[in-house]
Amino acid sequence: MSGAPRPGGRSAKVKAAVLGAALAELADVGYHALSLDGIARRAGVHKTTVYRRWGTREALLLDAIRERAETRVPIPDNGSLRADLLDLVRAAIANLRTPEVGALVRAAVALAPHDPVVADAVGAFWTGRLGVDGAVVERAVARGEIGRTDPREVIEAVLGPPYFRVLVTGEAVTDAFLRRVVDRVVDGLPAPGRR
């Protein structure tokens, strides 16, 4: 019998508890007071479990935000780039507005310019996530809906304005605003057969 973790077994439950505890603890105490010991206590697991699996709070938070993004911001496939981008940005902003993710993103924005470990974790998350999100653009190109374009730039153009409002200006991010952003981005993309 191998010692490999069973999907859905105790290992999965422990991981889910720790990842949830990490985001909740960050929202409650902030990044500077965040510790693996505190996360372990909140999750109800022994601290060696947390140290052995993640090692640092940055590695744990990176895993937590990846998991959260996968579950809360699924990649849509409606057969239309406009519909896919709108579903994607709606889910992303709903996720960003939660206290846990909001706290994590604000900490990352504040710390990344001064902390190379945080900057590396932020870079790793966004490189991976923008690559995943870019599937909606790649499918639109394959369908002949739009011409070849950089998927990452399209996703950044859609997510940038609402993120700016949530994190910087505090202005309302209404559904009408999200629709206008998506429309402007899609309308500016190359037509099929053009580069």
Order of alpha helices (4+ residues) and beta strands (2+ residues): alpha-alpha-alpha-alpha-alpha-alpha-alpha-alpha-alpha-alpha
